[in-house]
């Protein structure tokens, strides 16, 4: 890319483009995945800033009806959506116990498309905190409806990047992943020609410094013990395998339009420096802050404004010892594998993501070893590339490849269980 005067992003994510501003001081928000890690922190922010954020609706799977009912009651939301219709009776009972007799309960919508329906309901912003490729439908629904989208669901971009790019207007999409929020902030005021490379930081997870042989015997409990971040189980395992960072490389390419060979990953165990943008003159901008997702969530809900005192800042007057190390690609091959999928483009990233979700579930259930997660994903990706590389991208195609990759991964998992390898 050469200096063209264009912003240092693609039209998919542009820090220079300001989102449409709501006419009043309060932003109306819909939170998808409200009972998960991102969602619960967003709910806490809304409760802490009632003069800035009003939550109109909540969506969740329905697995935790008591928490969902508590959130709905405290926020006084109009609508609650659950993906599982069977959970509606328990949710309605939990709502009645909190609202008391004689009070109107929130509207309940249920079914696989409930989150997408809520995402297109009247509001100013939608926060998509759903985990997994099931978040793609709600992402597309929010964009079609013209909502500002605070996107924490990286799988929407990995699986359906071209679909998202087709719909997103400049300023409509604000990244919530800490790394991409950091790049978003560093790129404000820059142009494509000024950017030499993007650098994503990785904590290294709980197994930093271990060899591949040492990783073969690790347990789910060990993989879920992340040293610096508190996240849901799937994201935590992805962080341990470094697949999370691989998916973020694909996401960074799609969000900011920087080629894969200019997106790098370094290990930073302390997790204070979230990402860096290196410019052609040799300078580097670093976005730093505590390892706390509330800052990027708050930015997604308020940009181009900033909510005050979201977290205590770094104490720059105290002593610090921050490390930056190269990534061991032999022990953690997921980043290069994800980069390969991204370079293949088409539906390859969707296949990678779907296979990985199946393998993480199998690992947590005790049906795969830790190192077999990426081994199986690699086998699925190798099977995908030749017959499916040229397919036109639409939602039906993405969903078909997603299903194919899951079936293929399950067959590999069964084969490994039978052979005991």
N, C-alpha and C positions, 0 to 999 in steps of 0.2 A: 504494500500500500504506500502511496505517496501522499505528500501534503496537498490536500485538496481544499482545505478550509472546512470540511465536513466535521461534525463532532466525532470524537473517538469511540463511537459506538455505532452499531447498526441501528436501523429504525426500531428494532425490537426493544431496546433499552437505552434511553438517551437522557443523561443527567441534565443536559441543557434545556430539554423540552419540559416545560412545567405542566403538570396535570391540570385539568379543568378545576377551578377553585369553587368550592361550595360557597353559597352566598352568605351563610352565617358562620358563627364561630365554632359550631358543633358539627363534627363529621359523623354521618350515619354509616355504620359498619356492619357487615355480615362476617361472622367468623366460622370458617369451615374446619372441621377437626377440632372442635372446642375442648374436648376432653383429653386430647393428646398433649405432648410437651409444648409445642408452639401455641396451641390453642389456650391452654391454661394460663400461660404467661400473658397472652393477649387479653384474656379476661381480667387478669390482675391489673393490667395497665388501664383497661377501660374503667374499672372500679376506682382506680387511683386518680384518673383524670376525667371525671364526669362532666366537667365543663368543656371538654374538647372532643370526647368520644361518646357516641350513643350507639349501643349495639341493638340493631333491629332484629337480628336472627342468628341462631346457632345451629350448626349441623355436626353430627357425630354418627358413629356406627350404631350406637344404642347399647353397646356392651356395658356401659356404666350409667344406667338411668338415674341413679341417685345424684351423681355429680352433675349430670346434665340438667336435672331438675333444679338443683341448687344454683347453678349458673344462671338459668333462665329466670329464676325468682329474684336473685340479687340484681340482675341487670334489667329486669322488667321487660323482657323481649316480647315481640309480637308473634314470632314464629320459631318453632323448633323442628328440625328435620332429622330423621334417622334413616339409615340405610337398610335396617332390618325391620320389616313390618311386625315380626313376632315380638319385638321389644316394646311395642306401643302400649299394651296394657300396663306393664311395669312402669313405663315412663309416666303414663297418665296418673297412676296411683301415687307416684313420687311427687308429681306436680301438685296433686290435690292435698297431700300432706303438708306441703310448704305454703301453698296459697291460702288454705283454709276454706271453710264453707262459704258459699255465696259469692266468691270471687271468680271472675272470668279467667280461664286458663289460656295460655298461648295456643295458637293454632299449631297442630301437629301434622306434618306431611311425612310420608314414609315410603320407602322403596329404593331400589338401586339408583333412580334418577332424582332422588329428593334433594341431594346437595346441589346438583346442577340447577334444579328449579329454584332453590333458594338463592343461588349465586346470580340469577337473572332478575330477582325481585328488586323493587325500588330501594336504592341505597346509594351512598357516595362511593364507598370502597368495599372490596371483598378481600379478606385475608384467607388465602388457601393454605391451611396448615395440615392438609390431609397427607398421609404417608402412602406412597406407592403410586402405580400407574392409574389407579382408579381416580386419582385427582385430575386427570386430563379432561374429562367431560365437564366438570365444574369450571375449570380454567377457561375452556372454550366458551362456555355459557356466559361467564362474567364478561369476557371480552366482547362477545357479540352484543351483549346488552349495554355496552359502553361504560361499564364500571371501571374505575381505577383498580388495578389488581396488584395487591401486595402478595408476591409469590414466594412461598416457602416450599412448595411441592416441586422439587427439582425434576421429578419424573415426568411432569407435564412437558418440560422442554426436552428431556432426553428421549422420551418416546414419541412426542408429537411436535418437535421443534418447528418443522415447516408449517404445520397447521396453526401454531401460535403466531408465527411470524406473519402469516397471511392476514390475521385478524387484528394484531396489536397496532394501535396508533402511537405515534411519538408521544411520550409522556404518560402512556396508559399503564405501563408495566414497571413495577418497582421491585427489585430483588430483595428477598429477606434472608436468604442464606448469609451467614456472617461474612464469608469471603467475598461474595458478589456484591453485598452491600458496601463492603470496604472498597472494592474496585470502583463501584458506582460513585462513591464519594470522591475518590482520588482523581477520577476522570473529569470532574466538573471543570469546564473551561478549556479542556484539551482537544486536540484534533488527531485524526488517525495518523497523520504523518509525524506527529511528535512522540508516538508510543513505540518503544522498542520491544517491550515484552510485558506480559502480566505474570506475576508470581503469586501463586496460592500457597498458603502455609498449611501444614498438617501437623497435628499434635504428635503423630506417630502411634497413637492409641496405646493400649495396655501392653503391647508386645514389641515396642520399639527396642531395637538392638538384638532381637532374637533372630536366629538363622531359620531357614525353611524347615530343617529337620526338627528344630526345637518347637516349631509351631504345629507340627502334626498332631501332637497329643493334647493341645489346650482344650479346655472345656467351655461350654456355653457360659457358665458362671464367671469364668476368667475373662471371656470376651466381653461380657456385659459390665465389667468393672473398669469403666473409662476413667483415666486419671484426672481429667480437667473439665469435661462436659457432662451434663445430665440430659439424656435424650431417651427416646423410645427404644425398644429392643432392636428393631430392624436397623435403624440409623446407627445405633451403637455398635452392632456387629459389622455393619458396613464401614464404620470408622476403624474397627480393629483390623479388617482385611485391607483397608485403604480403598475399597471400591467406592466409598463415599467421595473420596477425593477424585477418583476417576470420573465419576458422574459429574462432579463439579467442573472438571476440565471441559467436558462436553458442553455443560451449561454456560461456562464462560465464553466459549467460542460462539455459541448461538446468541448470547446476550450482547456481546460487545464487538463481534465481527473481527476478532483477532485470529489469525491462522494458528493451527495446533502447534506448529513448530516454534511459536512465540508465546506459548503458555507453559509455564514451568511450575513444578511443585518442590518446595523445600520443607524439611521437618523443623518445627519450632515447638518444642515440648511445652513451653509455658502458656501458649495460646493467647498471648496478648496482642501480637501483631497478626492481623487477620488476613491481610493481603497487601501486595505492593504493586505499584505501577512504575516501571523503569522507562525513562524517556531517552530520546536519541542523543541528548546532550550529556548523558551520564548521570543525571540526577534521578533520585528515586523518591516517590511519595509513599509513605507507609500509613495505613490507618490502624491505629492501636486503641485498645480498650479492654476492659475486663472480659474474661471468658463467660459472657452472659448474653443470651439471645434477646434480652429485652431491648437493647439499643437498636439492632436491626429491625425488630418487630415494630418498635415505636416509630422508627424512620419510615417504614412502609406505610404506617397508618397516618403519618402527618406530613410527609414530604410535599413541598419544599420547606416546610417549617420543621422545627425540632421541639419535642416536648421537653420541658425543663426537668433536670435532676432525675433522669430515668434510672441511672445507677451512679454510685460514687465513682469519680474519675480515678485514673491511675495516679498514685502518689509519686510524682516525679522527683520529689525531694528525698525520698527514701532510696536505699541501695537496690539495684536490680541486676540480675544475671540472666540475660536472655540468650539462648542458644539457637543457632541456625545450622542445620546439618543436611547433607545430601540424602535423598531417599534411596533405600536399598531395594532396587527393583527386582533382584533375585528372590528375596524373601517375600516381597509384596508386589507381585506382577500385575495387580489389578489396574494400576494407573496406566500402564502401557497398553493393556488390553482394552481399556475404555477409549484410549486415544485411537487405537486401531479401529474400533467400532465407529467412532466419530468420523474418522477419515473415510471409511467406507460409505458413510452417510446412508441415505435411503432409510430402510427400516432396520438396519443393523443395530443402531442404539436401542431401539425398542426391544429387539431380541435379547440384547445384552442385559437390559434392565429386568425384563420378565424372568429370564433364566436365573438371574441373581436373586430376585425375590423368592423364587421357589427354593433355591439352594440355601438361603439363609433360614427359611422356615424349616427345612430338613435338618440343618445343623442344630437349630434350637431344640428340635424334637429328638436329637440323638441319632439321626439317620445318615449323617455325613460327618466326616472329620473337618476340621477348620480349613486345612489346605485344599481339600476336595471342593470347597465352595467355588473357588476361582478356576480349578481344573475343569469342573463340569461346565461352568459358564463359557470357558474357552472352547470346549467341544461343541457347544450349541452355536456359538458364533461362527466357528469354522464350517458347520453344516449349513448355516444360513447364507453365507456371503455369495455363493455362486448362483443358486436358483432365484434369489429374491432381490438382488441388488438393484435391478432396473425397474421395480414396481413403482407405479404412480402412488403418491402419498395422499391418502384421505383417511378419515377416521375409521372407516370400515377395514381398510388395509392394515392400519396400525393395530386395531383390535385383533384381526386375524393373525398377524405375526406374533402378537403378544400371546395368544392362545397356543399357537404352534410351538413357540419357544418354551412355554411352561410344560407342555406335554413332552417335548423332547428332553427337557431337564429331568422330569419325573422318571422317564425311561432310564436315563443314565443313573439316577439315584438308585433305582431298583436293581440295576445291573451291578452296581458297586456293593450293594447290600448282599446280593446273592453270592458274589465272589469273595466278600469279606476284605476287599482291597480298599 
